[in-house]
Amino acid sequence: MKKSNPYLQYQQVKVNSSTKEDLIIMAYDGAIKFLNLSLSYFKENNIEKINCYILKAHAIISELMAIINFEAGADIAFNLLRLYEYMNSRLMQANIKKDHKPVIEIIGILNELRSAWIVAREKVFLNAKMAGSG
């Protein structure tokens, strides 16, 4: 009999009960975590781990690109797409050249985007709360 993993069960419930905004913030958290891990391996010159974690962050950013809502976002959506493309391009350069500077740059951009989504999530929450109380 296979034992269930309480942490994985918790993660599944967390994802299933999260809003779109929460999931996007979690994606940013994941990409930032992986890029920070890659930075730690730059110090050790561990090429395999650098590659692994940069590719994981790249995959998350690619997924974020795939879920952009162009109908709702118009210009903002296209600018976000270009920014994601830029970040993935810089990450590939960092990976090929084994240069940590682009990774640091992308972590900064992701942190700014994450902060913006937190603000957006709060506005959605407040709007929903105001709509429900009226």
Backbone as ProteinMPNN parsed JSONL, in Angstrom:
{"seq_chain_A": "MKKSNPYLQYQQVKVNSSTKEDLIIMAYDGAIKFLNLSLSYFKENNIEKINCYILKAHAIISELMAIINFEAGADIAFNLLRLYEYMNSRLMQANIKKDHKPVIEIIGILNELRSAWIVAREKVFLNAKMAGSG", "coords_chain_A": {"N_chain_A": [[0.835, -1.182, 0.0], [0.575, 2.163, -0.894], [1.873, 4.987, 0.69], [0.477, 8.18, 1.362], [1.664, 11.458, 0.658], [1.659, 14.025, 2.852], [2.52, 16.689, 2.429], [2.52, 16.961, -0.389], [-0.197, 16.557, -0.812], [-1.208, 18.817, 0.507], [-0.082, 20.83, -1.122], [-1.443, 20.295, -3.525], [-4.112, 20.855, -2.809], [-3.793, 23.533, -2.202], [-3.101, 24.639, -4.731], [-5.396, 23.957, -6.196], [-7.33, 25.462, -4.885], [-6.66, 28.065, -5.29], [-6.682, 31.44, -6.569], [-6.544, 32.859, -9.907], [-4.719, 34.953, -9.857], [-3.25, 34.293, -7.546], [-2.027, 31.919, -8.431], [-0.377, 32.878, -10.47], [1.36, 34.474, -8.99], [2.527, 32.451, -7.459], [3.864, 31.145, -9.507], [5.759, 33.084, -10.229], [7.164, 33.075, -7.799], [8.248, 30.483, -7.882], [9.926, 30.621, -10.173], [11.726, 32.604, -9.354], [12.83, 31.335, -7.116], [14.135, 29.123, -8.372], [15.988, 30.502, -9.958], [17.532, 31.773, -8.012], [18.614, 29.496, -6.847], [20.151, 28.626, -9.02], [22.046, 30.668, -9.041], [23.467, 30.101, -6.706], [24.818, 27.856, -7.52], [26.444, 28.867, -9.493], [28.521, 29.929, -8.053], [29.824, 27.644, -7.271], [30.559, 26.707, -9.677], [29.066, 24.701, -10.901], [28.045, 23.367, -13.554], [26.029, 21.622, -14.498], [23.938, 21.843, -12.566], [23.43, 24.604, -12.702], [22.453, 24.813, -15.321], [20.187, 23.148, -15.073], [18.503, 24.54, -13.201], [18.183, 27.061, -14.389], [16.832, 26.297, -16.709], [14.462, 25.333, -15.576], [13.345, 27.707, -14.539], [13.077, 29.072, -16.949], [11.127, 27.469, -18.178], [8.922, 27.994, -16.541], [8.524, 30.731, -17.049], [7.92, 30.542, -19.746], [5.497, 29.196, -19.559], [3.997, 31.168, -18.272], [3.908, 32.977, -20.358], [2.235, 31.604, -22.086], [-0.255, 31.778, -20.9], [-1.129, 34.362, -21.057], [-3.675, 36.759, -21.278], [-4.768, 38.073, -24.002], [-7.05, 39.323, -24.949], [-8.239, 40.57, -22.745], [-6.153, 42.136, -21.871], [-4.86, 43.697, -23.875], [-2.68, 46.211, -24.853], [-1.055, 46.023, -22.565], [-0.842, 43.273, -22.267], [0.614, 42.55, -24.589], [2.99, 43.941, -24.104], [3.802, 42.605, -21.798], [4.194, 40.059, -22.846], [6.4, 40.584, -24.535], [8.248, 41.269, -22.576], [8.488, 38.849, -21.153], [9.552, 37.291, -23.238], [11.988, 38.609, -23.567], [13.132, 38.093, -21.042], [13.401, 35.279, -21.134], [15.173, 35.063, -23.27], [17.437, 36.344, -22.217], [17.967, 34.599, -20.112], [18.693, 32.316, -21.517], [21.024, 33.238, -22.708], [22.546, 33.636, -20.398], [22.778, 31.021, -19.569], [24.117, 29.744, -21.694], [26.525, 31.229, -21.828], [27.36, 30.965, -19.278], [27.071, 33.015, -17.384], [26.378, 34.903, -14.621], [25.22, 37.426, -14.334], [22.952, 38.17, -16.053], [21.042, 36.532, -14.836], [20.713, 37.639, -12.313], [19.638, 40.094, -13.106], [17.168, 39.22, -14.202], [15.927, 38.089, -11.983], [15.419, 40.436, -10.559], [13.539, 41.705, -12.275], [11.478, 39.812, -12.214], [10.8, 39.953, -9.499], [9.735, 42.552, -9.397], [7.509, 42.265, -11.121], [6.107, 40.343, -9.674], [5.442, 41.818, -7.372], [3.718, 43.679, -8.549], [1.611, 41.99, -9.333], [0.715, 41.201, -6.835], [-0.399, 43.579, -5.894], [-2.413, 43.824, -7.833], [-3.915, 41.548, -7.222], [-4.886, 42.253, -4.699], [-6.541, 44.399, -5.417], [-8.465, 43.061, -6.947], [-9.563, 41.451, -4.957], [-10.57, 43.431, -3.202], [-12.448, 44.683, -4.879], [-14.217, 42.556, -5.326], [-15.091, 42.147, -2.735], [-16.358, 44.592, -2.209], [-18.389, 44.493, -4.133], [-19.835, 42.371, -3.196], [-20.84, 43.337, -0.82], [-22.717, 45.171, -1.421]], "CA_chain_A": [[0.0, 0.0, 0.0], [1.38, 3.375, -1.054], [1.545, 6.038, 1.654], [0.31, 9.501, 0.752], [2.569, 12.494, 1.144], [0.826, 15.151, 3.3], [2.965, 17.934, 1.81], [2.002, 16.984, -1.754], [-1.646, 16.753, -0.708], [-1.4, 20.232, 0.834], [0.229, 21.601, -2.322], [-2.52, 20.081, -4.486], [-5.259, 21.628, -2.327], [-3.425, 24.95, -2.334], [-3.207, 25.005, -6.142], [-6.793, 23.835, -6.624], [-8.177, 26.47, -4.25], [-6.061, 29.379, -5.514], [-7.179, 32.278, -7.651], [-5.603, 33.036, -11.026], [-3.661, 35.852, -9.388], [-2.406, 33.52, -6.631], [-1.229, 30.982, -9.218], [0.667, 33.64, -11.158], [2.349, 34.833, -7.965], [3.262, 31.213, -7.154], [4.774, 30.894, -10.633], [6.897, 33.99, -10.037], [7.944, 32.557, -6.665], [9.006, 29.326, -8.349], [11.001, 31.06, -11.076], [12.716, 33.313, -8.526], [13.517, 30.299, -6.324], [15.049, 28.375, -9.232], [17.106, 31.361, -10.375], [18.41, 31.916, -6.852], [19.372, 28.241, -6.751], [21.189, 28.627, -10.066], [23.122, 31.567, -8.599], [24.31, 29.417, -5.723], [25.671, 26.904, -8.24], [27.475, 29.626, -10.224], [29.659, 30.057, -7.132], [30.515, 26.354, -7.263], [30.821, 26.375, -11.076], [28.387, 23.434, -11.164], [27.382, 23.622, -14.84], [24.811, 20.81, -14.595], [22.895, 22.43, -11.717], [23.105, 25.911, -13.286], [21.612, 24.517, -16.471], [18.925, 22.584, -14.583], [17.641, 25.538, -12.563], [17.825, 28.083, -15.384], [15.805, 25.711, -17.579], [13.202, 25.287, -14.821], [12.812, 29.073, -14.54], [12.691, 29.331, -18.344], [9.859, 26.767, -18.409], [7.862, 28.732, -15.839], [8.278, 31.962, -17.802], [7.226, 30.124, -20.974], [4.101, 28.911, -19.173], [3.359, 32.473, -18.046], [3.646, 33.525, -21.693], [1.124, 30.857, -22.69], [-1.548, 32.092, -20.277], [-1.464, 35.79, -21.181], [-5.005, 37.01, -21.833], [-4.617, 39.212, -24.912], [-8.34, 40.006, -25.095], [-8.474, 41.429, -21.583], [-5.015, 42.97, -21.561], [-4.463, 44.545, -25.004], [-1.288, 46.682, -24.881], [-0.329, 45.481, -21.409], [-0.556, 41.862, -22.569], [1.7, 42.477, -25.57], [4.217, 44.368, -23.422], [4.182, 41.522, -20.909], [4.746, 39.006, -23.708], [7.752, 41.006, -24.936], [9.103, 41.195, -21.396], [8.76, 37.422, -20.928], [10.475, 36.863, -24.297], [13.29, 39.181, -23.224], [13.677, 37.358, -19.9], [13.835, 33.953, -21.583], [16.364, 35.257, -24.095], [18.554, 36.643, -21.303], [18.299, 33.385, -19.375], [19.42, 31.423, -22.413], [22.373, 33.797, -22.809], [23.232, 33.339, -19.133], [23.057, 29.592, -19.531], [25.137, 29.435, -22.708], [27.796, 31.874, -21.483], [27.596, 30.72, -17.849], [27.215, 34.358, -16.82], [25.341, 35.084, -13.603], [24.638, 38.78, -14.338], [21.571, 38.183, -16.551], [20.175, 35.866, -13.865], [20.418, 38.655, -11.297], [18.724, 41.036, -13.762], [15.848, 38.612, -14.359], [15.346, 37.998, -10.639], [14.895, 41.765, -10.259], [12.326, 41.915, -13.067], [10.44, 38.926, -11.673], [10.351, 40.513, -8.216], [8.868, 43.696, -9.694], [6.251, 41.739, -11.647], [5.428, 39.692, -8.55], [4.862, 42.892, -6.56], [2.58, 44.235, -9.296], [0.51, 41.028, -9.254], [0.173, 41.252, -5.469], [-1.272, 44.754, -5.891], [-3.581, 43.478, -8.65], [-4.714, 40.587, -6.451], [-5.588, 43.001, -3.653], [-7.616, 45.158, -6.059], [-9.517, 42.1, -7.292], [-10.187, 41.079, -3.687], [-11.364, 44.568, -2.711], [-13.599, 44.845, -5.768], [-15.15, 41.463, -5.03], [-15.657, 42.395, -1.398], [-17.291, 45.729, -2.337], [-19.529, 44.027, -4.923], [-20.609, 41.458, -2.348], [-21.463, 44.025, 0.316], [-23.686, 46.156, -1.888]], "C_chain_A": [[0.884, 1.252, 0.0], [0.919, 4.43, -0.048], [1.427, 7.375, 0.932], [1.24, 10.497, 1.431], [1.732, 13.704, 1.543], [1.222, 16.488, 2.653], [2.433, 18.049, 0.384], [0.493, 17.176, -1.772], [-1.969, 18.219, -0.419], [-1.163, 21.11, -0.397], [-0.895, 21.486, -3.355], [-3.759, 20.883, -4.091], [-4.998, 23.115, -2.499], [-3.586, 25.42, -3.773], [-4.669, 24.992, -6.588], [-7.7, 24.912, -6.039], [-7.662, 27.895, -4.465], [-6.74, 30.118, -6.658], [-6.132, 32.34, -8.759], [-4.424, 33.9, -10.584], [-2.696, 35.118, -8.453], [-1.483, 32.579, -7.404], [-0.102, 31.686, -9.96], [1.764, 34.041, -10.176], [3.173, 33.609, -7.576], [4.25, 30.875, -8.27], [5.994, 31.807, -10.529], [7.78, 33.5, -8.901], [8.824, 31.39, -7.092], [10.176, 29.724, -9.232], [12.11, 31.76, -10.288], [13.516, 32.315, -7.701], [14.535, 29.55, -7.179], [16.241, 29.228, -9.671], [18.064, 31.619, -9.22], [19.233, 30.655, -6.63], [20.477, 28.195, -7.804], [22.35, 29.527, -9.663], [24.05, 30.884, -7.601], [25.251, 28.425, -6.404], [26.683, 27.604, -9.151], [28.721, 29.725, -9.354], [30.491, 28.78, -7.099], [30.955, 25.929, -8.665], [30.252, 25.0, -11.446], [27.488, 23.619, -12.388], [26.057, 22.865, -14.943], [23.663, 21.421, -13.794], [22.479, 23.813, -12.229], [22.121, 25.711, -14.425], [20.222, 24.056, -16.021], [17.994, 23.683, -14.064], [17.284, 26.689, -13.502], [16.732, 27.543, -16.299], [14.452, 25.602, -16.87], [12.554, 26.669, -14.784], [12.313, 29.445, -15.935], [11.332, 28.689, -18.644], [8.694, 27.484, -17.733], [7.523, 30.008, -16.604], [7.553, 31.64, -19.106], [5.761, 29.818, -20.689], [3.343, 30.213, -18.911], [3.036, 33.151, -19.379], [2.395, 32.892, -22.295], [-0.23, 31.236, -22.115], [-1.91, 33.575, -20.331], [-2.822, 35.921, -21.857], [-4.933, 38.271, -22.701], [-5.924, 39.98, -25.095], [-8.578, 40.979, -23.946], [-7.371, 42.463, -21.402], [-4.57, 43.948, -22.619], [-2.985, 44.913, -24.938], [-0.458, 46.105, -23.732], [0.066, 44.035, -21.68], [0.598, 41.739, -23.551], [3.031, 42.921, -24.957], [4.728, 43.282, -22.481], [4.788, 40.368, -21.709], [6.175, 39.35, -24.118], [8.731, 40.911, -23.761], [9.457, 39.741, -21.075], [9.738, 36.887, -21.981], [11.889, 37.357, -24.009], [13.926, 38.386, -22.081], [14.173, 35.98, -20.33], [15.087, 34.037, -22.45], [17.598, 35.502, -23.215], [18.959, 35.405, -20.513], [19.066, 32.4, -20.249], [20.845, 31.916, -22.607], [23.185, 33.472, -21.562], [23.65, 31.884, -19.086], [24.174, 29.213, -20.507], [26.503, 29.976, -22.294], [28.229, 31.602, -20.044], [27.95, 32.034, -17.144], [26.06, 34.596, -15.855], [24.631, 36.443, -13.665], [23.219, 38.829, -14.925], [20.585, 37.526, -15.578], [19.757, 36.862, -12.782], [19.417, 39.676, -11.859], [17.306, 40.47, -13.82], [15.173, 38.424, -13.008], [14.729, 39.346, -10.25], [13.595, 42.046, -10.999], [11.184, 41.062, -12.516], [9.912, 39.433, -10.337], [9.421, 41.711, -8.42], [7.511, 43.241, -10.211], [5.436, 41.077, -10.54], [4.742, 40.737, -7.674], [3.638, 43.499, -7.239], [1.379, 43.291, -9.234], [-0.092, 40.985, -7.857], [-0.781, 42.428, -5.341], [-2.551, 44.454, -6.672], [-4.498, 42.514, -7.905], [-5.511, 41.298, -5.363], [-6.743, 43.81, -4.228], [-8.772, 44.251, -6.436], [-10.282, 41.708, -6.031], [-11.081, 42.2, -3.167], [-12.6, 44.802, -3.574], [-14.65, 43.777, -5.518], [-15.844, 41.679, -3.706], [-16.683, 43.526, -1.465], [-18.537, 45.312, -3.114], [-20.425, 43.143, -4.086], [-21.321, 42.154, -1.205], [-22.558, 44.989, -0.116], [-24.927, 45.587, -2.302]], "O_chain_A": [[1.816, 1.372, 0.795], [-0.272, 4.728, 0.053], [2.185, 7.661, 0.005], [1.552, 10.383, 2.616], [1.149, 14.354, 0.676], [0.36, 17.318, 2.364], [1.949, 19.109, -0.014], [-0.039, 17.871, -2.637], [-2.879, 18.794, -1.016], [-1.944, 22.019, -0.679], [-1.257, 22.478, -3.989], [-4.385, 21.519, -4.939], [-5.888, 23.866, -2.899], [-4.15, 26.487, -4.013], [-5.123, 25.908, -7.274], [-8.728, 25.242, -6.631], [-8.189, 28.834, -3.869], [-7.293, 29.515, -7.578], [-4.987, 31.928, -8.575], [-3.272, 33.605, -10.903], [-1.481, 35.291, -8.547], [-0.302, 32.453, -7.078], [1.003, 31.154, -10.067], [2.951, 33.959, -10.492], [4.384, 33.714, -7.383], [5.344, 30.377, -8.005], [7.127, 31.362, -10.716], [9.005, 33.506, -9.018], [9.994, 31.311, -6.718], [11.289, 29.224, -9.062], [13.294, 31.529, -10.534], [14.737, 32.43, -7.595], [15.676, 29.362, -6.758], [17.367, 28.736, -9.748], [19.277, 31.677, -9.423], [20.408, 30.729, -6.27], [21.599, 27.779, -7.518], [23.509, 29.194, -9.911], [25.267, 31.064, -7.645], [26.355, 28.181, -5.918], [27.678, 26.994, -9.542], [29.843, 29.618, -9.85], [31.709, 28.826, -6.922], [31.638, 24.918, -8.827], [30.864, 24.24, -12.197], [26.319, 23.984, -12.264], [25.068, 23.416, -15.427], [22.539, 21.506, -14.289], [21.297, 24.154, -12.191], [21.08, 26.365, -14.481], [19.208, 24.526, -16.537], [16.827, 23.744, -14.452], [16.184, 27.235, -13.412], [15.795, 28.271, -16.63], [13.409, 25.763, -17.503], [11.344, 26.79, -14.977], [11.257, 30.059, -16.082], [10.485, 29.303, -19.293], [7.602, 27.567, -18.295], [6.347, 30.324, -16.785], [6.668, 32.386, -19.524], [4.886, 30.145, -21.491], [2.178, 30.341, -19.287], [2.011, 33.82, -19.508], [1.594, 33.572, -22.936], [-1.253, 31.04, -22.771], [-2.89, 33.997, -19.718], [-3.088, 35.281, -22.875], [-5.025, 39.39, -22.197], [-5.895, 41.179, -25.371], [-9.065, 42.089, -24.16], [-7.607, 43.537, -20.85], [-3.947, 44.956, -22.285], [-2.127, 44.031, -24.963], [0.705, 45.745, -23.916], [1.18, 43.621, -21.36], [1.478, 40.899, -23.36], [4.077, 42.344, -25.255], [5.934, 43.062, -22.374], [5.781, 39.772, -21.292], [7.061, 38.498, -24.054], [9.887, 40.523, -23.93], [10.609, 39.441, -20.76], [10.645, 36.121, -21.655], [12.863, 36.624, -24.181], [15.108, 38.046, -22.137], [15.258, 35.562, -19.925], [15.962, 33.174, -22.367], [18.664, 34.932, -23.45], [20.144, 35.178, -20.269], [19.982, 31.727, -19.776], [21.777, 31.114, -22.666], [24.35, 33.085, -21.646], [24.741, 31.553, -18.622], [25.07, 28.443, -20.162], [27.512, 29.277, -22.392], [29.334, 31.966, -19.643], [28.948, 32.151, -16.433], [24.895, 34.5, -16.24], [23.547, 36.592, -13.103], [22.353, 39.479, -14.34], [19.423, 37.927, -15.508], [18.592, 36.915, -12.388], [18.472, 40.07, -11.176], [16.346, 41.178, -13.517], [13.957, 38.586, -12.904], [13.64, 39.388, -9.678], [12.649, 42.571, -10.411], [10.059, 41.539, -12.371], [8.713, 39.352, -10.07], [8.436, 41.865, -7.698], [6.478, 43.764, -9.794], [4.217, 41.236, -10.479], [3.59, 40.559, -7.28], [2.641, 43.796, -6.582], [0.245, 43.749, -9.097], [-1.292, 40.754, -7.711], [-1.853, 42.297, -4.749], [-3.647, 44.792, -6.224], [-5.72, 42.651, -7.954], [-6.678, 40.98, -5.135], [-7.804, 43.905, -3.61], [-9.934, 44.622, -6.268], [-11.511, 41.641, -6.043], [-12.211, 41.956, -2.742], [-13.679, 45.087, -3.052], [-15.845, 44.071, -5.5], [-17.041, 41.427, -3.569], [-17.749, 43.439, -0.855], [-19.639, 45.745, -2.776], [-21.646, 43.162, -4.246], [-22.298, 41.629, -0.671], [-23.251, 45.562, 0.725], [-25.831, 46.313, -2.718]]}, "name": "protein", "num_of_chains": 1, "seq": "MKKSNPYLQYQQVKVNSSTKEDLIIMAYDGAIKFLNLSLSYFKENNIEKINCYILKAHAIISELMAIINFEAGADIAFNLLRLYEYMNSRLMQANIKKDHKPVIEIIGILNELRSAWIVAREKVFLNAKMAGSG"}
